[in-house]
Amino acid sequence: MTVLPQSFLIDRETARTAETDALHFTRQIFTRVGEAVSNAVETDPVDVPL
């Protein structure tokens, strides 16, 4: 069995916090991309490839 240094061991609460932060960050990215696409479509629908 491999023994990991203490710095590699995290508790469940820390893991949950990291997961929540990652999900929040991902949601922000998709929201911003969606807004950008929406704005592009509203601005000039002719130039948007289908």
TIRO-2110 file (N, C-alpha, C; in Angstrom, 1 decimal):
// TIRO-2110
0.8, -1.2, 0.0, N, 1, A
0.0, 0.0, 0.0, CA, 1, A
0.9, 1.3, 0.0, C, 1, A
0.5, 2.2, -0.8, N, 2, A
1.3, 3.4, -0.9, CA, 2, A
0.8, 4.4, 0.2, C, 2, A
1.8, 5.0, 0.8, N, 3, A
1.5, 5.9, 1.9, CA, 3, A
1.6, 7.3, 1.3, C, 3, A
0.6, 8.1, 1.3, N, 4, A
0.6, 9.5, 0.8, CA, 4, A
1.0, 10.5, 1.9, C, 4, A
1.7, 11.5, 1.5, N, 5, A
2.0, 12.6, 2.5, CA, 5, A
0.7, 13.2, 3.0, C, 5, A
0.7, 13.7, 4.2, N, 6, A
-0.5, 14.3, 4.8, CA, 6, A
-1.1, 15.4, 3.9, C, 6, A
-0.3, 16.1, 3.1, N, 7, A
-0.8, 17.2, 2.2, CA, 7, A
-1.7, 16.7, 1.1, C, 7, A
-1.6, 15.4, 0.8, N, 8, A
-2.5, 14.8, -0.2, CA, 8, A
-3.8, 14.3, 0.3, C, 8, A
-4.0, 14.3, 1.6, N, 9, A
-5.2, 13.8, 2.2, CA, 9, A
-6.1, 14.9, 2.5, C, 9, A
-7.4, 14.9, 1.9, N, 10, A
-8.3, 15.9, 2.2, CA, 10, A
-9.6, 15.3, 2.8, C, 10, A
-10.3, 16.0, 3.6, N, 11, A
-11.5, 15.5, 4.2, CA, 11, A
-12.7, 15.7, 3.2, C, 11, A
-13.8, 15.1, 3.6, N, 12, A
-15.0, 15.1, 2.7, CA, 12, A
-15.5, 16.5, 2.5, C, 12, A
-15.5, 17.3, 3.6, N, 13, A
-16.0, 18.7, 3.4, CA, 13, A
-15.2, 19.5, 2.4, C, 13, A
-13.9, 19.3, 2.5, N, 14, A
-13.0, 20.0, 1.5, CA, 14, A
-13.3, 19.5, 0.1, C, 14, A
-13.5, 18.2, 0.0, N, 15, A
-13.8, 17.7, -1.3, CA, 15, A
-15.1, 18.2, -1.9, C, 15, A
-16.1, 18.3, -1.0, N, 16, A
-17.4, 18.8, -1.4, CA, 16, A
-17.3, 20.2, -1.8, C, 16, A
-16.5, 21.0, -1.1, N, 17, A
-16.3, 22.4, -1.4, CA, 17, A
-15.7, 22.6, -2.7, C, 17, A
-14.6, 21.8, -3.0, N, 18, A
-13.9, 21.9, -4.3, CA, 18, A
-14.9, 21.5, -5.4, C, 18, A
-15.7, 20.5, -5.2, N, 19, A
-16.6, 20.0, -6.2, CA, 19, A
-17.7, 21.1, -6.5, C, 19, A
-18.2, 21.7, -5.4, N, 20, A
-19.1, 22.8, -5.6, CA, 20, A
-18.5, 24.0, -6.3, C, 20, A
-17.3, 24.4, -6.0, N, 21, A
-16.6, 25.4, -6.6, CA, 21, A
-16.4, 25.1, -8.1, C, 21, A
-16.1, 23.9, -8.4, N, 22, A
-15.9, 23.5, -9.8, CA, 22, A
-17.2, 23.6, -10.6, C, 22, A
-18.3, 23.1, -10.0, N, 23, A
-19.6, 23.1, -10.6, CA, 23, A
-20.0, 24.6, -10.9, C, 23, A
-19.8, 25.4, -9.9, N, 24, A
-20.2, 26.8, -10.0, CA, 24, A
-19.4, 27.5, -11.1, C, 24, A
-18.1, 27.2, -11.2, N, 25, A
-17.2, 27.8, -12.2, CA, 25, A
-17.7, 27.3, -13.6, C, 25, A
-18.0, 26.0, -13.7, N, 26, A
-18.5, 25.5, -15.0, CA, 26, A
-19.8, 26.1, -15.4, C, 26, A
-20.7, 26.3, -14.4, N, 27, A
-22.0, 26.9, -14.7, CA, 27, A
-21.8, 28.3, -15.2, C, 27, A
-20.8, 29.1, -14.6, N, 28, A
-20.5, 30.4, -15.0, CA, 28, A
-20.1, 30.5, -16.5, C, 28, A
-19.2, 29.5, -16.8, N, 29, A
-18.7, 29.4, -18.2, CA, 29, A
-19.8, 29.2, -19.2, C, 29, A
-20.7, 28.2, -18.9, N, 30, A
-21.8, 27.9, -19.8, CA, 30, A
-22.7, 29.1, -19.9, C, 30, A
-23.0, 29.8, -18.8, N, 31, A
-23.9, 30.9, -18.8, CA, 31, A
-23.3, 32.0, -19.7, C, 31, A
-22.0, 32.3, -19.5, N, 32, A
-21.4, 33.4, -20.3, CA, 32, A
-21.4, 33.0, -21.8, C, 32, A
-21.1, 31.7, -22.1, N, 33, A
-21.1, 31.3, -23.5, CA, 33, A
-22.5, 31.4, -24.1, C, 33, A
-23.5, 31.0, -23.3, N, 34, A
-24.9, 31.1, -23.7, CA, 34, A
-25.3, 32.5, -24.0, C, 34, A
-24.9, 33.4, -23.1, N, 35, A
-25.2, 34.9, -23.3, CA, 35, A
-24.5, 35.4, -24.5, C, 35, A
-23.3, 35.0, -24.8, N, 36, A
-22.5, 35.5, -25.9, CA, 36, A
-23.2, 35.0, -27.2, C, 36, A
-23.6, 33.8, -27.2, N, 37, A
-24.3, 33.2, -28.4, CA, 37, A
-25.6, 33.9, -28.6, C, 37, A
-26.3, 34.1, -27.6, N, 38, A
-27.6, 34.8, -27.6, CA, 38, A
-27.5, 36.2, -28.1, C, 38, A
-26.5, 36.9, -27.6, N, 39, A
-26.2, 38.3, -28.1, CA, 39, A
-25.8, 38.3, -29.6, C, 39, A
-25.0, 37.3, -30.0, N, 40, A
-24.6, 37.3, -31.4, CA, 40, A
-25.8, 37.0, -32.3, C, 40, A
-26.7, 36.1, -31.9, N, 41, A
-27.9, 35.8, -32.7, CA, 41, A
-28.8, 37.0, -32.8, C, 41, A
-29.0, 37.7, -31.6, N, 42, A
-29.8, 38.9, -31.6, CA, 42, A
-29.2, 40.0, -32.4, C, 42, A
-27.9, 40.2, -32.4, N, 43, A
-27.3, 41.3, -33.1, CA, 43, A
-27.3, 41.1, -34.6, C, 43, A
-26.9, 39.9, -35.1, N, 44, A
-26.8, 39.8, -36.5, CA, 44, A
-27.0, 38.3, -36.9, C, 44, A
-28.3, 37.9, -37.0, N, 45, A
-28.6, 36.5, -37.2, CA, 45, A
-28.2, 36.0, -38.6, C, 45, A
-27.9, 36.9, -39.5, N, 46, A
-27.5, 36.5, -40.9, CA, 46, A
-26.1, 35.8, -40.9, C, 46, A
-25.2, 36.3, -40.0, N, 47, A
-23.8, 35.7, -40.0, CA, 47, A
-23.6, 34.5, -39.1, C, 47, A
-24.7, 34.0, -38.5, N, 48, A
-24.5, 32.9, -37.6, CA, 48, A
-24.7, 31.6, -38.4, C, 48, A
-23.7, 30.8, -38.5, N, 49, A
-23.8, 29.5, -39.2, CA, 49, A
-24.8, 28.6, -38.5, C, 49, A
-25.5, 27.8, -39.2, N, 50, A
-26.5, 26.9, -38.6, CA, 50, A
-25.9, 25.5, -38.6, C, 50, A
END
